[in-house]
Amino acid sequence: MAKLQYRKNGSTVTKDSTNDQQSITKKNNGTKAETSSSIILQVIGPLIIAGFGMVGAGLLLDHIQSTIVFQKLSELVILVPALLGLKGNLEMTMASRLSSIGNTGKLKTNLQRFKTFYANMALTQCQSIGVGISAALFAITIQAIYSGSLSLSNVMVLCAISQLTACIASLVLGTIVQLIIILCLDRGINPDNIATPIAAALGDLVTLYILYFVSNQIYISMDTNPCLSFLILLFSITLFPIFWKISLCDPFTAIALYESWIPVLSAMAISSSGGLVLNYAISQYNRLAVFQPLINGVGGNIAAIQASRMSTFLHQSKKKSIKIKYFLNPFGLFVRPGNNSRTARILLGLVVPCQMIFLMALCFIHDDKQSPLTLRFVIFYLLVSLLQVLILLHLTENLVKWIWSCGINPDNSTIPYLTAIGDFLGTYFLLKAFQYAS
């Protein structure tokens, strides 16, 4: 259990950091101490919105994958999960980082907000250029492995589509995240409970729509303006050092600029393992794909909320000496006292109600003849959802502490690992649910 040690009247006083979290929050941010009911009310709405956002993204993908541009550029289908995963991590880490900055009282004036938001937008644009190209190269590599051939003409086009999509999506989503942070802080709401799931909810849907629009426009102009893809990439590479220099002007974004690359790219590698499991699972159960975004999205969002809250507390208590103790027993997190444990219990308790809402929504979207929603399947689906979230929350507790003890900001590093591991676990557990229910 984390301990806070400080000097008082010449003697050393030790306090439980988790029990002291609410008083630190109130002191730094001026908001009221959170109760269990306030946490539930603030978290449940964004989680439900995030779930329906993923349902909408699934329906949109089902529609656009049959369009001409997706048929001609088959790499776009492979690009979708890699690009959505990478882009979601950027916006979620941005939301977590800004929540920590806001909760430590560094976003009170308009000047502070302008400088911080300006630097964070430059950071996300810098990351988007790298992320877009990385996702495109990943999709091209996978396609070349499966097909045994490589179309050099599609490489430039796909890199331009991916990179431009990532930059536009970052501009839109980054603006939305910043507005949410401001609204939460001005109304005394903890942005850790709101910003991260909202970023995840809008991230997939917005990025997917922008991907379709950009790819369609570039594909149409390929004959009339064959140099367009090259000009887009050249323009982006020219802007990259400018965004890099702006990011270095703020201490928080300067650190994130160097700390975030390895977690984000490592998360892509982990997610690719989940993609291989998904390909096998869909070949065995064609209806499995409908549930994959839901189980992965809910698990990843819950883990991200817990990671964001823990990171905020560590930043708030940064001036104090913290002795960290890790917990190997996954059930110990949910039974011990403290604010982190209370939040973990609340988040775990929200899994079944949220998943039931999404399952009922799927009943209206898909007809009963195609839907696998039998009582046996629902029971196994809810069980594997609980197991996934239990593992992720336990991992979050230890991973955030370990990253902090290494001198790395958890806001920049934790969420990509958690969401990628959540994707892998969710896909594997979902496959098991179908196997046991069949």
C-alpha positions as CSV (number, residue, x, y, z in Angstrom):
1,M,0.0,0.0,0.0
2,A,1.4,3.4,-0.9
3,K,2.5,5.6,2.1
4,L,3.0,9.3,2.4
5,Q,5.8,10.4,4.7
6,Y,6.3,14.0,5.8
7,R,7.7,16.1,8.6
8,K,5.5,17.6,11.3
9,N,6.9,19.3,14.4
10,G,10.2,17.6,14.0
11,S,8.9,14.1,13.7
12,T,8.0,11.9,10.8
13,V,4.4,11.2,10.1
14,T,3.2,8.4,7.8
15,K,-0.3,8.3,6.3
16,D,-2.0,6.0,3.9
17,S,-1.8,7.7,0.5
18,T,-5.0,6.1,-0.8
19,N,-7.1,7.3,2.2
20,D,-5.6,10.8,1.9
21,Q,-6.3,11.1,-1.8
22,Q,-9.6,13.1,-1.4
23,S,-8.1,15.7,0.9
24,I,-5.2,16.2,-1.6
25,T,-7.6,16.6,-4.5
26,K,-9.7,19.2,-2.6
27,K,-6.6,21.1,-1.6
28,N,-5.1,21.3,-5.1
29,N,-8.1,21.6,-7.3
30,G,-10.7,23.1,-5.0
31,T,-13.4,20.5,-5.9
32,K,-15.5,18.7,-3.4
33,A,-14.3,15.3,-2.1
34,E,-15.7,12.5,-4.2
35,T,-18.3,10.1,-2.9
36,S,-19.1,6.7,-4.3
37,S,-22.4,8.0,-5.8
38,S,-20.6,11.0,-7.4
39,I,-18.1,8.7,-9.0
40,I,-20.8,6.4,-10.3
41,L,-22.8,9.3,-11.7
42,Q,-19.8,10.8,-13.4
43,V,-18.4,7.5,-14.8
44,I,-21.6,5.7,-16.0
45,G,-22.6,8.3,-18.6
46,P,-19.3,8.5,-20.4
47,L,-19.0,4.7,-20.4
48,I,-22.4,4.2,-22.0
49,I,-21.7,6.9,-24.5
50,A,-18.3,5.3,-25.3
51,G,-20.1,1.9,-25.8
52,F,-22.6,3.3,-28.2
53,G,-19.8,5.2,-30.0
54,M,-18.1,1.8,-30.6
55,V,-21.4,0.3,-31.8
56,G,-21.7,3.2,-34.2
57,A,-18.1,2.8,-35.4
58,G,-18.8,-0.9,-36.0
59,L,-21.9,-0.1,-38.1
60,L,-19.9,2.6,-40.0
61,L,-17.1,0.1,-40.8
62,D,-19.6,-2.4,-41.9
63,H,-20.9,0.1,-44.4
64,I,-17.7,1.6,-45.8
65,Q,-15.7,-1.6,-46.2
66,S,-17.9,-2.4,-49.2
67,T,-17.2,1.0,-50.9
68,I,-15.1,1.3,-54.0
69,V,-12.1,2.8,-52.3
70,F,-11.9,0.0,-49.7
71,Q,-12.3,-2.6,-52.4
72,K,-9.5,-1.1,-54.6
73,L,-7.1,-0.4,-51.7
74,S,-7.4,-3.6,-49.7
75,E,-4.7,-2.4,-47.3
76,L,-7.3,0.1,-45.8
77,V,-9.1,-2.8,-44.1
78,I,-5.9,-3.8,-42.4
79,L,-5.1,-0.2,-41.6
80,V,-8.3,0.4,-39.7
81,P,-7.6,-1.5,-36.4
82,A,-4.0,-0.3,-36.3
83,L,-4.9,3.3,-36.9
84,L,-7.9,3.4,-34.6
85,G,-5.8,1.8,-31.8
86,L,-2.9,4.1,-32.2
87,K,-5.1,7.2,-32.5
88,G,-7.2,6.2,-29.5
89,N,-4.1,5.9,-27.4
90,L,-2.9,9.4,-28.3
91,E,-6.2,11.1,-27.4
92,M,-6.7,9.0,-24.2
93,T,-3.2,9.8,-23.0
94,M,-3.8,13.5,-23.8
95,A,-7.0,13.4,-21.7
96,S,-5.2,11.7,-18.8
97,R,-2.3,14.2,-19.0
98,L,-4.5,17.2,-19.1
99,S,-6.7,15.8,-16.2
100,S,-3.6,15.5,-14.0
101,I,-2.5,19.0,-14.9
102,G,-5.9,20.4,-14.2
103,N,-6.3,18.6,-10.9
104,T,-3.0,19.9,-9.7
105,G,-4.3,23.5,-10.2
106,K,-2.2,24.4,-13.2
107,L,-5.1,25.3,-15.5
108,K,-6.8,28.0,-13.5
109,T,-6.1,31.1,-15.7
110,N,-6.8,31.6,-19.3
111,L,-3.1,32.1,-20.0
112,Q,-2.2,28.8,-18.4
113,R,-4.8,27.0,-20.4
114,F,-3.7,28.6,-23.7
115,K,-0.1,27.7,-23.2
116,T,-0.8,24.1,-22.1
117,F,-3.4,23.4,-24.8
118,Y,-1.3,25.0,-27.5
119,A,1.7,22.8,-26.6
120,N,-0.5,19.7,-26.3
121,M,-2.0,20.2,-29.7
122,A,1.5,20.5,-31.2
123,L,2.5,17.3,-29.4
124,T,-0.5,15.3,-30.7
125,Q,0.2,16.6,-34.2
126,C,3.8,15.6,-33.9
127,Q,2.7,12.1,-32.7
128,S,0.1,11.8,-35.4
129,I,2.6,12.2,-38.1
130,G,4.7,9.4,-36.7
131,V,1.6,7.3,-35.8
132,G,0.0,7.7,-39.2
133,I,3.1,6.5,-41.1
134,S,3.7,3.7,-38.6
135,A,0.2,2.4,-39.0
136,A,0.4,2.6,-42.8
137,L,3.7,0.7,-42.9
138,F,2.3,-1.9,-40.5
139,A,-0.8,-2.5,-42.8
140,I,1.4,-2.6,-45.9
141,T,3.7,-5.2,-44.3
142,I,0.8,-7.4,-43.2
143,Q,-0.8,-7.2,-46.6
144,A,2.6,-8.1,-48.3
145,I,3.0,-11.1,-46.0
146,Y,-0.5,-12.5,-46.7
147,S,-0.5,-11.7,-50.5
148,G,3.1,-12.3,-51.2
149,S,3.4,-9.1,-53.2
150,L,3.9,-5.4,-52.7
151,S,2.3,-2.6,-54.7
152,L,4.8,0.3,-54.6
153,S,2.1,2.6,-56.0
154,N,-0.2,2.0,-53.1
155,V,2.6,2.6,-50.5
156,M,2.7,6.3,-51.0
157,V,-1.1,6.6,-51.3
158,L,-1.7,4.6,-48.1
159,C,0.9,6.5,-46.1
160,A,-0.6,9.8,-47.2
161,I,-4.1,8.7,-46.3
162,S,-3.1,7.3,-42.9
163,Q,-1.0,10.3,-42.0
164,L,-3.5,13.0,-43.1
165,T,-6.3,11.1,-41.3
166,A,-4.3,11.0,-38.1
167,C,-3.5,14.7,-38.2
168,I,-7.1,15.8,-38.9
169,A,-8.5,13.5,-36.3
170,S,-6.0,14.7,-33.7
171,L,-7.0,18.3,-34.4
172,V,-10.8,17.5,-34.0
173,L,-10.5,15.1,-31.0
174,G,-7.8,17.2,-29.3
175,T,-10.1,20.3,-29.4
176,I,-13.0,18.3,-28.0
177,V,-10.9,16.8,-25.2
178,Q,-9.7,20.3,-24.2
179,L,-13.2,21.7,-24.1
180,I,-14.3,18.8,-21.9
181,I,-11.4,19.4,-19.5
182,I,-12.3,23.1,-19.3
183,L,-16.0,22.3,-18.7
184,C,-15.2,19.8,-16.0
185,L,-12.8,22.1,-14.1
186,D,-15.2,25.0,-14.3
187,R,-18.0,22.9,-12.8
188,G,-16.0,21.2,-10.1
189,I,-16.1,17.8,-11.8
190,N,-13.2,15.4,-11.8
191,P,-12.1,15.3,-15.5
192,D,-10.4,11.9,-14.9
193,N,-14.0,10.4,-14.8
194,I,-15.2,12.1,-18.0
195,A,-12.4,13.0,-20.5
196,T,-10.8,9.6,-21.1
197,P,-13.9,7.6,-21.9
198,I,-15.3,10.4,-24.0
199,A,-12.1,10.6,-26.0
200,A,-12.4,6.8,-26.5
201,A,-16.1,7.1,-27.5
202,L,-15.5,9.8,-30.2
203,G,-12.1,8.6,-31.2
204,D,-13.1,5.5,-33.2
205,L,-16.2,7.0,-34.8
206,V,-14.5,10.3,-35.8
207,T,-11.3,8.7,-37.0
208,L,-13.1,6.1,-39.1
209,Y,-15.3,8.7,-40.8
210,I,-12.3,11.0,-41.5
211,L,-10.4,7.9,-42.8
212,Y,-13.3,7.2,-45.3
213,F,-13.5,10.8,-46.4
214,V,-9.8,11.3,-46.8
215,S,-9.2,8.0,-48.6
216,N,-12.2,8.7,-50.9
217,Q,-10.9,12.2,-51.9
218,I,-7.3,11.0,-52.4
219,Y,-8.4,8.0,-54.5
220,I,-10.6,10.2,-56.7
221,S,-7.8,12.6,-57.4
222,M,-5.2,9.9,-58.1
223,D,-5.7,10.1,-61.9
224,T,-5.9,13.9,-62.1
225,N,-3.2,14.7,-59.5
226,P,-0.8,11.8,-59.1
227,C,1.6,13.9,-57.0
228,L,-1.0,14.7,-54.3
229,S,0.1,11.9,-52.0
230,F,3.7,13.0,-52.3
231,L,2.8,16.6,-51.6
232,I,0.8,15.6,-48.5
233,L,3.7,13.6,-47.1
234,L,6.2,16.4,-47.9
235,F,4.1,19.0,-46.2
236,S,3.7,16.8,-43.1
237,I,7.4,16.1,-42.8
238,T,8.1,19.8,-43.1
239,L,5.7,20.6,-40.2
240,F,7.1,17.8,-38.0
241,P,10.2,19.7,-36.7
242,I,8.0,22.8,-36.1
243,F,5.5,20.8,-33.9
244,W,8.5,19.1,-32.2
245,K,10.0,22.5,-31.2
246,I,6.6,23.9,-29.9
247,S,6.2,20.7,-27.8
248,L,9.5,21.3,-26.1
249,C,8.3,24.8,-24.9
250,D,6.1,23.2,-22.2
251,P,7.6,21.0,-19.5
252,F,4.8,18.4,-19.5
253,T,4.7,18.0,-23.3
254,A,8.5,18.0,-23.5
255,I,8.6,14.9,-21.2
256,A,5.7,13.3,-23.1
257,L,7.5,13.9,-26.4
258,Y,10.2,11.4,-25.4
259,E,8.2,9.1,-23.1
260,S,5.2,8.3,-25.3
261,W,6.8,6.7,-28.4
262,I,7.8,3.4,-27.0
263,P,4.5,2.7,-25.2
264,V,2.4,3.7,-28.2
265,L,4.4,1.6,-30.7
266,S,4.7,-1.3,-28.3
267,A,0.9,-1.2,-27.9
268,M,0.6,-1.6,-31.6
269,A,2.7,-4.7,-31.5
270,I,0.6,-6.2,-28.6
271,S,-2.6,-5.3,-30.5
272,S,-1.4,-7.1,-33.6
273,S,-1.3,-10.3,-31.5
274,G,-4.9,-9.7,-30.7
275,G,-5.6,-9.2,-34.3
276,L,-4.2,-12.6,-35.2
277,V,-6.5,-14.1,-32.5
278,L,-9.4,-12.2,-34.0
279,N,-8.8,-13.4,-37.5
280,Y,-8.9,-17.0,-36.2
281,A,-11.9,-16.4,-34.1
282,I,-13.9,-14.8,-36.9
283,S,-13.1,-17.8,-39.2
284,Q,-14.7,-20.1,-36.5
285,Y,-17.6,-17.8,-35.4
286,N,-18.7,-15.2,-37.9
287,R,-20.9,-13.4,-35.4
288,L,-18.0,-12.8,-33.0
289,A,-16.9,-9.6,-34.7
290,V,-20.1,-7.8,-33.5
291,F,-19.1,-8.2,-29.8
292,Q,-15.4,-7.7,-30.1
293,P,-15.4,-3.8,-30.0
294,L,-17.7,-3.9,-27.0
295,I,-15.8,-6.2,-24.7
296,N,-12.5,-4.5,-25.6
297,G,-13.9,-1.0,-25.4
298,V,-15.5,-1.3,-22.0
299,G,-12.5,-3.1,-20.5
300,G,-10.0,-0.6,-22.0
301,N,-12.1,2.4,-20.9
302,I,-12.5,1.2,-17.3
303,A,-8.7,0.5,-17.0
304,A,-8.0,4.0,-18.5
305,I,-10.2,5.7,-16.0
306,Q,-8.5,4.0,-13.1
307,A,-5.1,4.7,-14.5
308,S,-5.9,8.4,-15.1
309,R,-7.2,8.8,-11.5
310,M,-4.2,7.1,-10.0
311,S,-1.8,9.2,-12.1
312,T,-3.6,12.4,-11.0
313,F,-3.1,11.4,-7.3
314,L,0.6,10.7,-7.8
315,H,1.0,14.1,-9.4
316,Q,-0.9,15.8,-6.6
317,S,1.3,14.2,-4.0
318,K,4.5,14.6,-5.9
319,K,6.1,16.8,-3.3
320,K,5.7,14.1,-0.7
321,S,7.8,11.1,-0.3
322,I,5.9,8.0,-1.5
323,K,6.8,4.5,-0.6
324,I,5.1,2.1,-3.0
325,K,4.0,-1.4,-2.2
326,Y,2.8,-3.8,-5.0
327,F,0.0,-6.3,-4.6
328,L,0.3,-9.7,-6.3
329,N,-3.1,-10.9,-5.1
330,P,-5.6,-9.6,-7.6
331,F,-8.5,-9.8,-5.1
332,G,-6.5,-7.7,-2.5
333,L,-7.2,-4.6,-4.6
334,F,-11.0,-5.0,-4.2
335,V,-11.1,-5.8,-0.5
336,R,-8.6,-3.4,1.2
337,P,-9.6,0.1,2.2
338,G,-8.6,3.2,0.3
339,N,-9.8,5.4,-2.5
340,N,-8.2,3.4,-5.3
341,S,-9.8,0.2,-4.0
342,R,-13.2,1.9,-3.7
343,T,-13.0,3.2,-7.3
344,A,-11.9,-0.3,-8.5
345,R,-14.9,-1.9,-6.8
346,I,-17.2,0.7,-8.4
347,L,-15.7,0.3,-11.9
348,L,-15.9,-3.5,-11.6
349,G,-19.5,-3.2,-10.5
350,L,-20.4,-1.2,-13.6
351,V,-19.3,-3.9,-16.1
352,V,-22.4,-6.0,-16.0
353,P,-25.0,-3.1,-16.2
354,C,-23.1,-1.5,-19.1
355,Q,-22.6,-4.7,-21.0
356,M,-26.3,-5.6,-20.6
357,I,-27.3,-2.3,-22.1
358,F,-25.1,-2.9,-25.1
359,L,-26.3,-6.5,-25.5
360,M,-29.9,-5.2,-25.5
361,A,-29.0,-2.6,-28.1
362,L,-27.5,-5.3,-30.3
363,C,-30.8,-7.3,-30.1
364,F,-32.5,-4.4,-31.8
365,I,-29.8,-3.9,-34.4
366,H,-29.5,-7.6,-35.4
367,D,-32.4,-10.0,-36.1
368,D,-32.8,-13.0,-33.7
369,K,-32.0,-15.6,-36.4
370,Q,-28.4,-14.3,-36.7
371,S,-27.8,-13.2,-33.1
372,P,-26.0,-15.7,-30.8
373,L,-27.7,-14.0,-27.7
374,T,-28.8,-17.2,-25.9
375,L,-29.0,-17.2,-22.1
376,R,-25.9,-19.5,-22.0
377,F,-23.9,-17.1,-24.2
378,V,-24.9,-14.0,-22.2
379,I,-23.8,-15.7,-19.0
380,F,-20.4,-16.7,-20.4
381,Y,-20.0,-13.3,-22.1
382,L,-20.6,-11.4,-18.8
383,L,-18.3,-13.7,-16.9
384,V,-15.4,-13.2,-19.3
385,S,-16.1,-9.4,-19.3
386,L,-15.8,-9.4,-15.5
387,L,-12.6,-11.5,-15.7
388,Q,-11.1,-9.2,-18.3
389,V,-11.8,-6.1,-16.2
390,L,-10.6,-7.7,-13.0
391,I,-7.2,-8.5,-14.5
392,L,-6.9,-5.1,-16.1
393,L,-7.7,-3.2,-12.8
394,H,-5.1,-5.3,-10.9
395,L,-2.6,-4.7,-13.7
396,T,-3.4,-1.0,-13.6
397,E,-2.7,-0.8,-9.9
398,N,0.7,-2.2,-10.2
399,L,1.7,-0.9,-13.6
400,V,1.0,2.8,-12.7
401,K,3.0,2.4,-9.5
402,W,5.9,0.7,-11.2
403,I,6.1,3.3,-14.0
404,W,5.9,6.1,-11.5
405,S,8.7,4.5,-9.4
406,C,10.9,4.5,-12.6
407,G,10.6,8.2,-12.8
408,I,8.2,8.1,-15.9
409,N,4.9,10.0,-16.1
410,P,2.1,7.3,-16.1
411,D,-0.1,9.7,-18.1
412,N,2.2,9.2,-21.1
413,S,2.9,5.5,-20.8
414,T,0.2,3.5,-18.9
415,I,-2.9,3.7,-21.1
416,P,-1.4,2.4,-24.3
417,Y,-0.2,-0.8,-22.6
418,L,-3.5,-1.3,-20.8
419,T,-5.7,-0.9,-23.8
420,A,-3.5,-3.1,-26.0
421,I,-3.5,-5.9,-23.3
422,G,-7.2,-5.4,-22.9
423,D,-7.7,-5.9,-26.6
424,F,-5.8,-9.1,-26.5
425,L,-7.5,-10.5,-23.4
426,G,-10.9,-9.4,-24.6
427,T,-10.6,-11.1,-27.9
428,Y,-9.2,-14.3,-26.4
429,F,-11.9,-14.4,-23.7
430,L,-14.6,-13.7,-26.2
431,L,-13.4,-16.6,-28.3
432,K,-13.7,-18.8,-25.2
433,A,-17.2,-17.6,-24.5
434,F,-18.3,-18.6,-27.9
435,Q,-16.6,-22.0,-27.5
436,Y,-18.2,-22.7,-24.2
437,A,-21.6,-21.4,-25.2
438,S,-21.8,-23.4,-28.4
